[in-house]
């Protein structure tokens, strides 16, 4: 049996009704899961509002508002980057080089559950990448944007011989500080943050051989 996409963008907008005052910034987000059988038919579909942004997502959203700019005459990062994200106040870079900042997104799935806290840094029981019992094979993560919305996708396959239940999902950001250090050697400092944490109830079940796509969409305006 093929299950159609039963929820439209308008339906999601109705589910996520902000209580903000006029003119306040708004955050709208949802998570989506589609499970396909071996023949490519959609056998399970779920779309629900994303309810649990962590302090790390809120901090990233605050950067354009409070600013983290440091003038060319300063060699020290802003206190916001130091205190919230744990970046070093200064980097010792080899003369003639500059530091570079890059980042990427990923989606982590889990089989546990835990009470939400803005300070959560990981899922309760992350599902490992692999083909063994209790593992899922993760494909490459794709992140795109349209207007003020960022979409992050991942496809997973259950190569094991048992059904796997996905009960939690998190959007993860990894930030890289890349530079030539004082010894003129390439160095990367890596920082990882859990941006969102949500649960599925009932669980998203992946029978053996099933393929599933998970999506996290975040829209910020104001």
N, C-alpha and C positions, 0 to 999 in steps of 0.2 A: 504494500500500500504506500502510495506516495503522499506525503503530507505537504500541502502548500504553505507558503509564507502567509500566515494569518494576521500578522500585525504590520500596520503601515507606519510610515513616519508620523502621520497625523495622530495615530493611536498613541505612539510613544510621547508625543508632545502633550497629549491629554493626561497621560500618566504622570508626567513630571511637571507639575504646576508650581512655579516658584512662589514663595511667600514674601518676596523682596518688595521693598518700597520702590516707587517709581524712580527710575534713574540709577538704581543700584546694579552692580555687575551681577550676572546670572551664570550659573553653571548647570548645564543639562547634559546628561550622559546616560548611556545604556550599554548593556552587555547582551551578546547574542551567541547562541550555540545551534549548530546544525549537525546532525549525525546522518551519515549515508551508509547503506549496506554495501555488500560486495558488488552489487550491480549498479551502484550509483544512485539509488533511490533515496530520497529523504525519508528517514524513518522516525526522526525526532527533531523537534524544533522548539526553541525557547528564546524569548526575548523579554527582558525585564529592565526596569530602571536601575542604574548604578547608584547605590546608596552610600557608599563608604569611602570617600576620599581621605587619604591620610594627610598628616602634616606636611609631608614632602610634596604632594601635589599642590596643596594650598600655598606652600612656600614658592614653588615654581611659578604659580599664577601671580604671586605678589611681586615678582621681580620687575615686570614692566611698570608696576604702580609705584614702587618705592625707589627703583633704580639701583644698579650695582656698579655704576660707572666710576672709574678712578681716572683722574687726570694723568696726562703724560708725564707730569712731574712727580707723580706718586709711584712708589714701588710696593705698596701694600694693598692687599685685597680689602674690599669693604667688610665691615663687621658682620653684615648679613650673611655673606658667603662663608665667613669663618665660623660663626656661631651656629648657624642653622645647618649648613651642608658639610661642615667639618673640613673645608679646604684650608690649606696652609696659608698663613698670612703673607708669606713671600716664597718665591721660587728662585733658586740660584741657577740661572741659565748661563750657558757658556757664551762668552762675548760674541756678538754678531748674530745671535739667534733669538727667536721669540717663542713664547709658549703658545700652544694651540689647545683649544677646548672643543671636543666633539662628544656626541652622545648618541645613544640608540634606545629603542624601546623593545621590550619583550613581554610575552604573556606566560605566566606560570600557572599551571593547573595543579589541584591538590585533591586528596581523598579524605581530608579531615575537616574539622570545623573548630572555630574558636570565637569567643566574644570579640567584637570589634573594638579597637582602640585607635585613636589618631596616631599613636606611636608604634603601631605594628610594623615590624621590619621583615616579616616572612610569613608564608602560609603555615598552617598547622602541620600538614603532612604533604609536602610537595611530591608530585609524581615525577619520577626520574625519567630521563630521556634514554630509551633503549627498547629492546624487543622481548625482554624477559617478563616473568609474572609480575603484575602490578605496575608495569612500565608502559609508557607511550613513546612512540617515535615522533619527535617534534620536527616539523619542517621549518624553513626559513620564515622569520617574522617580517611582515610587510607593514609599513606605516605610511599612510597617505594623508593628505589634508585637502579640504575644500572649504573655502571661506574661513570661518572661525572654528571649524570642526576637524579634529584629528581622529583618524580611523586606524586602529591597529588590529592586524589579523594574524592568526597562526593556524596551521593545519596539522593535525596529529593522526596517527594510525595506530590501531591496536593490533600488533603482530602476535600477541600472546594467545594462548588457548583458553583464557578465562575472560569473563566480562569485567570491565573496569568502570567504577563509578566515580564520576567527577563531581565533587561537592563544593569546591571552592576555586576561585579564580582571582588572580591579581595582575595588575599592570605594573611592570617593573621598568625603571629607567636606570641606565648605566652611563655615567659621565666619565670621560677620560681627559686628564691633563697630560699633554704630550710635549716634551721639550728635550733639548740637549743639556744634560746636567754639567756640573762644574768640571767633570772629567772628560767632557766632550763625548759622552755616551748617550745614546737615545734612551729616554726613560718615560714610562707611562705610569701615572698614579690613577687608580681606578676606584670609583665610588658608586655603590649600588643602592637604590632606594625603592621601596615598595610604595607605589603611588596610589593604588586603589586595592580594596579587599572586599569581595562579595561572595556570597554562598548561593548554591543552587538547592532548592528544596521543592520537589524531590530531586534526587541526583540526576545528572545527565549520564545515562548508561551507554557504554560502548561495548557491544558484543565483539567476539573475536572477528578480526578482519574488517571491522568498521573504520571508516574515515570520518573525522569531525573537524569542522572549522569553528573557531571561536573568535569573536570580535568585541573590542571595547571601543566605543565611540564617545568622545568628549567634546562638548561645544561650550565655549566661553565667550561671553559678549558683555559689553559695558565699559 
